[in-house]
Amino acid sequence: MGYHFRATSRSRLLQSAALFAVSCGLAATGVSAQTAPGAPESLAAAPAQAAEAPAATEATATETAAPSAAIASDIVVTGSRITRNGFAAPTPTTVVGIAEIQKAAPANIADFVNQMPQLSGSSTTRTGNGNTSTGTNGLNTLNLRSLGANRTLVLLDGRRVVSSTPTNAVDINNLPSALIERVDVVTGGASAAYGSDAVAGVVNFILQKKYTGLKGSIAGGLTDRGDDANTNGYLAFGAPFADGRGHVLLSIEGQYQAGIAGIDRNKRKWFNQTNLLTNTAYTATNGQPRRIIASNVNSLTVAQGGVIIPTGLTAAQAAAIGNTQFGFNSAVSPFVRGTFLSDPLMVGGNAFTEGNLIALDSTVKRGSAFGRVSYDLTDDIEFSVEGSYGYSQTGNIAAYQRYPGNLTLSVNNPYLPASVATAARAAGVSTFRYGYATYDLGRPYNEATRKVYRGVAALSGKVLGDWKWDAYYQYGQADIGYVLRNTTNIARFAQAIQATRNAAGQIVCTSTLTNPTDGCVPLNVFGYGVASPAAIAYVKGTATQDLTLKQNVAAASISGEPFSLWAGPVSLAAGGEYRKEEIAGVGDAVSAVNGFYTGNFKGTNGSYDVKEAFAEVVVPLAEDIPFLRSLEFNGAGRYTHYSTSGGVVTWKAGLTWKPINDVRLRAVRSRDIRAASLSELYAAGNTQGNDIVDPTRNLAGNRVNRLTIGNTDLLPEKADTTSLGIVYSPSWLRQFTASFDYYKIDLKDAITTLLAQETIDRCFRGETVLCSAIQRDASGVITQVVTQPINLSQLKTNGFDIEGSFRQPLGDIFADMPGTVTLRALGSHIAKRTTINGGVRTEAAGQNTADAPKWRWFVTLGYDDAKFTGLFTLRTISKGVYDNNWTSGVEIDNNRIKGAAYVDFAAGYKLPAAGHSKMEVFLKIENLFDKDPPVVAQVGTSGLQTNPILYDVVGRAYRVGLRFAY
């Protein structure tokens, strides 16, 4: 929750900073010009008024002298719960105004925020689409420092927002983006100021609470390949009433996105079936690598219509029926093996892969409504209520469910073509192993429906002179429905494929001979185009889960200046908060016993409550003396008690020092916390299929079940965060500002849920505590990996952020030339991201298979004048590796993964309009040069062959639209 300050005679430096931010539109960490109250954001032709400039925080562009001007009495910031004259908080904060966002013309506000380099690994509609059991598809979440969305606290006007998943992740799509004034990104620990979950930082979306007028937008687009058609629009209204004592805000918005169900190789030629294979010729002494990256990789154990696997057969039997493939209408043909075999994969040979069947973008249908009414009960007390409703339905289709040579069938199966059955009997074969993909049964489709409600009632005012107080109650609820359609019922499938003939010569399930009323319908799995509709209906099913998340929050705070010291008044803020989080839900009966191939959602129930008390103080230590133009201390403390794990203390201590007018130094040390989410505590378990390799079996690959469950014994994780920074705003070049900030986060008892392959690899490397999660059959083959949140010993990350901006009115250089050119660059470097558990150190920084590339840059070059705006954006991801523990030529033939650079272009043109109305057409081209994503080889045939968390998998895309305001 931001706090206010009053402009007094001591605010000249602050006024200078705010005015500079307005005139330049950017600050050291991205403060952009804001529009005047009621102005239609980017439609405003003149610079914004100083009254709407963001407060001068550590993001301040400059604090040198500037022409005197009036400044608003109340300015809200996020970097601290206290802001007062001449103070800049030590925690780095990036502020982005709506004008800057609209110039970039994103499809939604989350798309823009997620391009900032401090965020990496966020969920978008393009990530996680190969998963059908996680329930997170189609979300837009925020992930600071790639530490996880659950370690990034998302606020709306300083208040929490009910999450859209049991993982505590907030779907940004549910926020009223039509009325967002700016976005504050606090890139550092902020738990003492804002509470649990702010380990990586805070993203605060600030509303235009006094917006006056009517505005709207409509836009549509599609990709260069003619797919992923999308439309979005909004309408917002604001007006005062009761002679200005009250104000009403209303908005509605909606979006449709068609999605991309898979890869058409004629449209996206970068897909060439690249996989990571085990080198079966490897020995410890022959100099060959253990793994090989290869293209044109196909399945050795699955064919489109099925294949008989020679494993377990004698040489004569294998010659008779092994590698027999079944095609359309059970046509028999030989299965062609490739030139390089790496069970269960091969290079060349019979064409079968499913990486091209992974959805590149989710289907999205969403809409939301927001309303806010405020009223001044007295000159010193304001009452406000606000409510919102968000609806979204997202869907994505996955690859076929498959059985890679692990089915056992009888030669007496009546569906087996007679020629094959005869040859098998002659060779003495009674049963054989069979590889099958559910081509006839169709692909599973995952759909999530989310309805999110939020209501807030608040009182705020002044007491005892200039002391300000605030109190509110908030209720939030998310109703979530997960539906996984067309998944396979394991028990029914096992029955249906074992066919025989009854006494009357009819083909029936073998089980029906002993249980005539079991209802089993025999399924023909020899070929495609052969399964009967009745059999398909019998073996396929729908996994469901219905969840309700509830959040109750009551909070109160007060702030003021109790006394003064030699350098100025001391500021104090204090308050308390109560919060309760609840989850309740049910799954279907089949999922309850893990009866589906994937899905298996369970009933999940649990709750916890949190009681917190906090205080924050700002103490000015020096001002206006040589080499101490200003020196201020900022301290905060918070006590938090979780019903699940007890009490925790968090704190922050920071200094800002301004030795000369052009330079500001800042430093902060903090203790931050995050307690386990509802999902981490109470998840009852769901399953999904994963392709893995087993290092204990010479990297032999197979498909396993991954079972995810909760852990009620989790402890809160504690982070010690250090941040050191400098802001340079040269008085000799007022158009330029730059900043550098170093950060280090040491997280103890880090709550982590490992992936199946991570669990296997880390067990192999010596983290023996993880080995109990791996289940094997009698022959030693992994069959299931149980993934459960655990408290790791340590997670450490450090790096730095660089930011600079330069804004030059062309008229200052060339007489009478209109317009202004703006250059802005933001860079973020992750030097280390290390986990230490069981004495084993694992380094993730620079592994481009995950979400922590060493470098990310976001650079913009813009031009704007009274009629036209143009913006080029450069987004870069540095090159990386597959695994920091691997060496090229040893563990892998080539450990390098290429980086990427994407250029976007946006433009807007203001149309002539009557009266006070304004109208603007805009254009956006994403990935202007149609850059293909770098290849990231996958394990198994259902991998996408790249990393959609980092790279653009869609290609060049266009969007055009119209904005208007009255």
N, C-alpha and C positions, 0 to 999 in steps of 0.2 A: 504494500500500500504506500504510495508516494505521500509525502507531506508537503505542506505549503510554507512559503516564507513571504515576508513583506519587504517591499522595496523601501529603503531608508537612505539616509545620506551615506551610509557605508557600502552601498551597493553599486558604486560607480564602476568598479571592475567587472562586476557581474553583468551590469547593463552593457558594457562594452562587449563582453563575450556573447551575450544574447543577440545584440545587434549585428555583430560580425557573423554569427551563425545564420542570421536572416539574410544578410547581404550576400554571403558566400554560399549559403545553402548546404554547406557541409562543415563538419568539425573534425577534430583529431580522430575521433572514432566514429564518425559518420553522422553527426548531428545535422539534420537537413532542415531547410526552411519550412515553416508551417504556414498554413493559410489562415487568414483572419476568420473570426467566428462567422459562420454562415456562408463563407466562400466555398465554391465548388472545387476544392482541392486543386488539381493540376489545371483546371480551367481558368484559375485566377491569372490575369494578365500582368498584374503588378507584383512586386515582391511582397512577401507576407509581412504583416505588422509585427512589431516587436512584442506585442502583447501575447502572441501565440508562439513565440520561440521557445524551444525546450530550455529548461533551466541549465545553467552552466554547471555541469558536473565535471568529472574528470574527462568527459568528452569535450570540454570547452575548447573552442577553436583558438581563441586568444583572449587575453585579459589586459591588453594594452589600451591606451586611451582611445576613446572613440567619441564622436559627437554626442552630446547629451540628447536623450530622448526619453519619453515616458515609457515605463515598462509596467506590465500588469502586476497587480498586487499578489496574485496567486499563480504559481507555476509548479507543476507536478513533475517529479523525477522519480527514478527507480533506484539509482545507485545506493541510496541509503534511506532509512526511515526518517532521517533528519536532513533538511537542506536549509541553509541560512546564508545570510549575506557574506559574500567573499569565500564561501566554502566550496571545495570540490572534493568529492568522496574519493578514497584511495582505490576502490575496486573498479577496474576498467569496465566501461559501459559503452556500447555502441547504440546509437539512436538513429533510426531511419524513419523519415517522415512519409506520409501518404503520397505527397507529390512525387517523391523519388520512386516509390513503389509503382505508382500509376504510369510514370514515364517508361518503366520497364515492361508494363502491360503483361503481367503474369496471369495464368488462368485462375489462380487463387493466391492468397497472400502467403500461404505456407510455401509455395514454390519459390517465391522470392527470398523469404527468410532462410530457407534451406540452402540457398546458394552462397550464403555467407560462409567463409572458410572456417570459422570457429565451429560450425556444425558439420558433422560427418556421420554417416550411418543412419540417418533418419529414415523412418518408414514413409514410403510414398506409394501411390497406386501402381508404381512400376517395380516394386520390390516384393520379394516373398511370394511370388505368384506360383511357384512350384509346390507350395505347401497347401494342403487341403485341411489341415487339422488344427492350425494355430489360432484361427479366428481373427487375425490381424490384417488380413488382406483389404486393400482399398483405403487404409487410413493415411492421414497426413499428420505425422508427429514430428517433434523436434528433438535433436540429440546433440547436445553440446559436448565438445571434446571427445566425441565418439565413445563416451562413457555410458551410453544408454539413455533412452527417452525417460526412463523411470528415475534418472538422476538429474533431469532438467525440470525445474519447476515452472509451469506455465500459469500465468496470472492474467486476469482480465480486470483492468483498473485496480491492480494491486490485490485482487482477491482470487482465491483458488477457484478452479473450474472442475466440475465432476468429470472423472475420466470416462473414456469410451470403451475401455477394456479392463479386465481384472488386473492388468499389469501396471495400472496407474497412468497409462499414457493418455494424453488429451488429444482428441482429434481436432486439429485447428479448423477444419471445415465447419465446425459448429459455432465458431465465433462470428459475431456480426461484422464481417469485414467491410461492409458498406459504410460503417460508422467509425472505423479505426482512424485515429488521428496520427499515431506514430507507434513504432515498436521499439521498446528498450530491451537490449540484450546485455545482461550483466554476466560477463565471462569470468566468473570466479565464485568461490564459495560464499554463499549468502544465507546459510541456515540460521545464523544468529539474528539476522534481520527479518527473514521471511519464513523460517521454519523448515521442517523436514522436507527432503527431496531436492534441496537446492545445492547438492554437492558439486555439480558441474556449473551451476549458475541458474539464472532466472531469465525467462523471456516474458515480458509484460506488454500486453496489448492495451494501449490507452485509447479510450473512447473520446469522440467529439461530443462532450456532454451538452454543449450549448449550440450545436449546429442548428442553423435556421435556414429553411428553404426546402426545395424538392430537388432531388438528383437521382439519376439512374444510369444504367449502363447495360448494353447487350452486346455480346461478342460470340463469335463462332470460328471454328477452324478445323483443320485436318492435316494429316502428314503429307509429305511429298509423295508417298506411295498410295494416297487416296484412302487411308484407313484411319482409325481412331478419331472419327468425327466427334466434335464436342461443341457444346453451347453453354454459355453461362450469362447470368444477368442479375441485376439487383435494382431495387427501388428504395429510397430512403427519404424520410420527411422529418423535419424538426421545426418547432414553433414555440414562442413564448405564449403565456396566457396569464390572466389575472394581473394585468398591468406589469408584467415582467417578473412577478414573484414566482411563477411556475414555468416549467419548460417540459415539452413532450418530445420524445424521439421514437420513431418507428422505422423499421426496415424489414424487407423480405428479400430473399435471394435464392437462386437455384442453379443447378448445374446438371448437365447430362454428358456422359463420356461413354462412347461406344465400346472402348477397349480394343485390344488386339489379342485374339485367341491363340495365336501361334505364329511361326515364322514361315512365310512364303519365300522359298529360296530364290525365286525369280525377282523378288522385290528387295530382299536383304541378303545379298550375296556373301556377306561376311560370315554367315553360318556355314562351316565346312566340317562339322562333326569332329571337333578337336577334343581329345580326352587325355587324361593322365594314365598311362599304362605301366604296369609292372614289367620290368625287363626280366623275362624268365631265363635269359642267358647270363644274368649277373652272377658273379662269384666275388668273394672278397679280394681275389688276387688278379682278376683278368682285366682290370682297368675300365670296365664298363659301368655306366651309372645304374642305380637301382630302379629309376623311373624314367620313362620316356614320354615326351609330348608328341602326339601323332594326330594327323587329320584323317578323314574318311574312316572313322572308327565305327564299327558296328557290333552288335551283340553276337556273341558266340553261342549263347544258350537260349535265345528267343528269336522267333520268326513271326512275321505278321499273322500267319495262320497256324503256327506251331511247328515244332521240330523235335524229332527223336534224338536224344542225347546219347552218345556212345559210352558215356561213363558207366561203369559197372558191367558192361558187356565184354565177352571174350572177343578176341580179334576176329574170329569167324562170324560171330553174331553181329559185331559192329559193321563188318563188311556187308552183311545181309540187310540190315535195317537201319544202322546208325546213320545219322546225318540225313535222314529223310524228312523233307519239308512238305507241308500241306498248304495248298493255296486256295484259290476261289473254288467253291463247290467241292472241296476236298481233293482237288487235283494234286497228284503226287509228283514231286520233282526232287532232284538231289539238292541238298543244302551245301552251298559253296563256302568253304572255309577260306579265310584270308591268308595273307602271306606272313603275317606276324600275329601269333596267338598269345594272348595274355588273359587267361580265363578270369572273368567271363566276357572279355572283350577281344576284338581282333581288328586288324587293319585290312580294309577291303573286304572281299567276300560278299556274302548275302547282305543286302542292304536292309538294315533295321536299326533305327535310332529313334529316340523320343525327345531329344533336346529341342527340336524344332516345334514340339507340341506344348512347350511351356508358354503361358500367356505373357506377353510383353507389357501389357497394361490392363488394369482391371476395368470392368464395366462399373460405372458409377451413376447413380441417380440420387440426387440430394436436394433438399430444400430446408430453409430455416426462416424463422421469424423472430424479431427482437423488439421489445418495447421498454421505454424508460420514462417515468414521470417524476419530476422533482418539484418541490414547493417549499418556499421560505415560510415556515410557521411564524417566525419572528425575524427581526433583523439579524439575529445571531444563531438561529437554528434552522437547518434545512432537513426536510424529510424527503426520501426518495424510495421508489420501488422500481424494480426492473424484472423482467421475465423473458425467457427465451425458450424456443423449441427448435430442435434440429432433427431432421429425418434423413437417413441415408440408407441406401441399399447398394451394396457392392458385390460383385461376383467375378470369379475367374475360373477358367477351365484348366484342368491339369492333364498330364499324360495318362495313357492307358495303365491300368493296374496289370502287373505282369508277374509271371512265375518263371524265373530264370533257371529252368532245368530241375526244379525241385518238386515236380509232380510225378507220382508213380501210377502208371496206367496198365491195364491188362490187355493182352493180345486178344482176349475174348470180347472186348468192347465192341458191340455191333456197329458202332459208327466208324471204326477203323477200316479203311478201304481193304477190300478182300485181298488185293495183291500183296499188301504189306503184311496182313495177318498171316497169309500162307507162308511168306518168306520167313516170318518170325517163328512160326511153329516148326518149320523145317530146320531152323537153326537152333531149336531148343530153347527159345525165349518164351517165358511166360509173362513177365512184366518188364517194363522199361521206364526210364526216366524221360520226362517230357518237359519242354519249354514252351510257354504259352503266354501270349499277350491278349488282353480282353478286347480285341478289336471288334468283335461282333457285339460285345456288351456295351460299348461306348465309353466315353471319357467321363470321369467324375467332375461334378460342377459344385463349387463352393460358393455359398451365398450368405452374406451377413446383413442383417437388418438391425439398424440402431436408431432408437428414439431417445433423445436426450432432452431433459427438462431442467430448467434452472430458474429459481426465483430468489430475489434479494430484497430485503427491507432494511433501510439504513437511516440513521440520524447522525448529523454532524453539526458542529457549531463552535462557538467560542465561549470561554468562561474565564473569570478572573483576569479580565483585560484581554491579553493576546494569546492566552493558552487555547489550543485547539483540541477538540475531542472528536472521536468518531466511534460509532457502534453499529454493528449490523448483524443480521441473521441471514443465513443462506441455506437453501435446500436445493440439492441437485439429485437427479435420478437418471439413470441410463437403463433402458430396457433393450436387451440384446438378444437376438435370435440367430443362431448358427444353423445352417442346413447344408449338409453334404449329400448331394443327390448322386445317384448312380454309383454308389460304392458297393463292393462285393460282400455279401454275407458269407463269412468263412465256412461255417458249418454246412450251409445249404450248397455252396459251391463244391465242397468236398464230397457231398452225397451225389450231386447231380452229375459229376464227371465220371462216376463209377457206374456205367450203364451195362445192362445185360438184357436178356430176353426172358419173358415169363413163359409159363406153360403154353400159352396161346400164341407164342411167337411175337408178342408185342415188345417193343423196346421200353424198358422201365429202369428205374434206379435199382441198384443191387439191394439197397436198404428196404425197398418196397416189398421184396420177396418175403422178408421176415416181419415187416410191419406195413401191411397193405394200406393203412390209413395215414401214413406219414406225409402225404401230399407232395412228395418229391417229384419233380419233373426232370427227366434226363436231359443233359446238355451235351451237344455235339461240339467238341473242341478241336476236331481235326479239320482245320481250314477256316476260312472266313466266308460269310454269306451262308452259313449252314445252321446256325443256332436258331431254334424256333422262338417266336415271341413269348410263348408260355414259359419256356425254359429261362429266357432272359429275365422275365418278370419274377421268376422264382428265386434266382440267385442274386439279383440286385436289390438294394435297399436304400434307405435314407437315414442318415445319422443326424440327430437334432440335439440342440441344447438351447434352453431358454434361461437367461440370466437377468437379474436385476441388481444394479449397483445403486447404493444410496449414500449420499454425503450430507451431513448436517454440520454447519459451521456457525459458531457464535463468537464474535470477537469485539473487543473494545480497546481503544488506545487514546492517549493524550500526549501532547507535545507542547513545549514552550521554552522560555528562557528564564530560569529561576534567579540567576544573578550574573554579574559581570566580573571579569578579571581585567588585568592590565591591557590585554590585547583585544578585548571585546566580550560580548555576552556568551555565556555557556548555554548550549542547547541540550535539551533532554527530551527523550520520548520513552514512553513505557506503555505496556499493555498486556493483555492476556487473550488466550484463544482456546476454545474447546472445539474438537472435531471428532466426528464419528463416521467411520467407513464400514459399510456392510455389503455383503454379497449373498445372494440366495438364488439357487437355480436347480434345474432338473435336466437330465438327459433321457434319451430313449432307452427302452428295455434291452435292446441288443447291444448298444454301446456299454451298458452297465457291466456286461460280462466280456468286454473286448471282442465282440462278435463280428465286427466289420474289419475289412482289409485295412482301412484308414478311417480316421474320425474318432469313434469311440469316446464321444464327449460324455462327461460324467456330471452328476449333480454336485454342485459346489456350494458350500455354505460356510459362513464365518463372519466375524466382525472384530473390530478393535476400535478403541477410542484414544484420543490424544489430548492431554491438558498441557498448556504452555503458558509461560510468563516470560516477558522479555523487557529489557531496558537498553537504551542506546544513548550515548552522550557524545557531544562535540565540544572540545576544549581548545579555544584559540591560544596558542603559546607565544606567538610573536607576530608583529605586523608593521610594515613600513619602516624597517631598519635595514642597514646594509647587509646584503646576503641573506636577509630574512624578510623578504617582501611579504611573505606569509608563511606561517608554520602552524598546523593544526593537527590535533589528535582526534581520532574517531574510534570509540570503543563500543562494543555491544556484547550483551550476554543474554542467554536464554536457557531456561530450564524446561525440559520436555519430559513428560511421563507417558509412556506407552502402556496400555493395558496388557499387551502381550509380552513385554520384555523389560519393563521398569523404567527408571529415570536416566536421563542423559543430559549433560551440560554442554552447550555450545557457546562459542565466544568469537569475537573478532577484535583485533587491535590494528589500527592503521594510522599512518602519517602522510600528510601532504606538505611538501616543502617547495616554496617558490623562491629560489635564491636571487633570481633576476626576473624581470618582467617577461622575458621570452621563453623561460624554461619552468616547467613544473615537474617535480619528482614525486613519486607516490610509492607507498609500500604498505602491504597488508599481510597479516598472518591470521589465520582463522581455523577454528575447529568446526567441522560440519558433519551432519549425520543424515542417514537415510535408514528408515526401518523397512522391513519386508512388506511388499505389496500383498493385496488380497490373494492374487494368483500364486505368488511365491509361498504364501502360508498355507493356502487351503485347496489348491488345485487337486481335484480328485483323480486326475489321470486321463490323458488321451494318447492315442497312438498314431504314428505315421511311419511310412516306409522310408528308409534311408539306404543309399548305396554306400558301402564302406569298404576299406581295405584293411587287412589284418596284418600288422607288422610281425606278429609272432608266427605267422604262416607264410612267410616270404611275400608279404603284401598280396596274398590271395584276396580276391574281391567277392563280395556277395551282398545280398539285400537283407536288411534286418528291420525289425520293429524297434522304433524308439518310443518308449513310454515315459511321459512327463508327469510328475506328481509334485505336490507341495511339501513343505517342511515347516512344521510349527515350532521347531526348536531353533529357528534362525535368530541370531543376535543382530541388533542395529549395527550397521557399518559406520565407521568413524573416519573422517578425512581431515588431514592437516594440510592446509592450502597456504602456499606462499606466493605472493605476487609482487613484482618489482617493475616499475615503469617510469617512463619519461615522456613528456609532451613538449614538443618544440613548436612555438608559434612566433616566427621571427618578425620583429617590428619593421624590419627593412623590406619584408616581402609579405604584406598582409594577406595576399591571396593564398598563401601556402600554410599548411599545418601538417605535422607528422607526429606519430607516437610509436613507441616500442614498449611492449609489456612481456615480461618473462613470467611464467607460471610453473608451479610444481605442486602436484597433488599426491599425497601419500595416503592411500585408503587401506585401512585395517579391517579385517573381518569382512572383506568385500563379498557381497551376495552375488553369486554367479550361477547361471544355469548353462552348463557346457553343451555343445553339440555332440552328437553321437561319435563322430570321427575324432573330435577333440578329446573326448573321454578315453577313447581307445589309445590314441597317440600318447596322451599324458600318462596313462597307466604304464605304457610301454617304456616311457622315459624315466619312470621311477616314482611317480605319485601313486604309491600303492593304495592310498585311501580310496582312489577312484576305481580300482580293479573290481571291487565287489559289485559295481553297477553293471558289469558285463557278464551276460549269461551265455553259456556255450552248450552245445549238444554233446552226445557221447563221443563223437569223433573230434571234438574240439572246435567246431565251427561256431562262430558267434551267431546267435539267433535273436537276441534282444539286448538293447542297451537302455537302462533306466536312467533318465536324466532328472535330477532333483536339485533345486537350489541349495547351495552350500555356502558356508562362510569360508572363503579362501583366506590364507594367511595375510597376503598383502597384494595390493594393486597400486603400482606407481606410474605416474605419467608426468612428463615435463616437456616444455617447449616454449615458444614465444609467438606473439602476434605483432605484425607490423601494419601500420595504416598511415596513409597520406592522402591529402586532397589539395587540389589547386583549382581555383576558379577565377577566370579572367574575363571581365567585360571587354568585348572587342573594341568598344568605343573609347576605352582608355588608351588604346594603341593606335587605332586608325579612326580618325575623326568621322563622326556620323555613321560608323558601321554598327548595325544593330546586332543584338544577340550576345550571348555569353557562352564561353567554352568551359567545361568542367572536366577535370581528370581526377579520378579517385582510384586508389588501390588498397586492397585489404589482402594480407597474406597471413597464413597460419602454418606453423611448423611444429610437428610432433617429433620431438627428439627421442623420447623413450615412452613405451607403454608396456610395462613389465608386470607380470603376475609371478608371485613366489608362493609356492604351496608344497608342503612336504619336503622342503629343501630343494625343490626343482624350480628353476627360473625359466620362464617362457616370455620371449620378447615378441610383441605384435606390431610395433611401429614399423611402417614400411611394407607390411604384408598386404599387398593389394588384392589378395583373396578375401580380405575382411573389410574393415571400415576405417582403417587408420593409415592413410598414405602419409608420407613424410611431409609433403607440402601441398597446400591448396591455395590458389589465388583467385581473387574476384576483382577485376579491373573494369572500370567503366570510363568511356569517353563520350561526353554529351555536348549537345548544342541546343540552346533554346532562345527564342525571341518572342515577340508578342503573338505570333501566329503559329510558329512551327517548333517542334521539339524532335530531336533525333538522338539516339543512344546506341552506341556499340558496347557490347559486354564481352569480356574475355574471361572464361572459366577454365582453370587448369587443375589437373591432378598429376602429381609427380609419378615417375616410374617407380616400380617396387619389385617385390619378390613373392614367390609362392610361400616360402617358409624361411625364416631367419636362421633356422638350424640346418638348412641344406646348403650344399656347395655345388655349383654347376660342375658337371662332369663326375660327381661322386654320388650324391643322393638323387640327383636329377640331371638330365642332360642339359637343360637350360632353365635356370632358376629365375630369370628375369621376366617381368611383366611390364609392358609399355605403359607410359603415361598417356595423357590425352589433353587436348586443348580445344575448347568449343567457343565459337563466336556467335553471339546473338545480335539481332538488330531490332530496334523498336523506333517507331516514329509516330508523331501525332500532329494533326493540323486543326486549328480552331476555325470553325465555319462562321460566316456572318450570321448573326441571330438578332431578333428583334428585342427591344427593351432591355431588361436585365437578364434575359436568358442567355445561356452559353451552350455551345455545342462543339464537340470535338470528335473527329474520326481518328482511329489509331490502328496501327499495324504492328504485328510482332512476327519475326521469323526466328525460330529457335534452331540452333545448330546450322547456321547459315551455309556452311561449306559441306554439310552432310557427312560429318566425320564418323566413320565406323567405330564401334567400340573395340578396344584392344582385346585380343584373345586371352582368356583365362581358362585353361584346360580344366575339365571337371572329372570327377570320379563317377563312373556309371554313365549309362546312355540317356538319362533323363536330366542331365545338367544343361544349363543354358549356354555354356561355352564363353561366358563373360561374367562380369560382376555388375549387376544392375544397381547395386548400392552406390557405386562410384561412377559408372559410365552410362552414357546415353545409349539406350538400346532401340530407340524409336526412329531416330534420324531426323532429317529436316522436317519442320512442321510450321504451319502458317496459322495466324489468327488475325481476324479483322473485327473491329467493333466501333461502337458509337457511344459517347458519353454526353449527357446533357444535364443542365442544372438551371433552376429558376430561383 
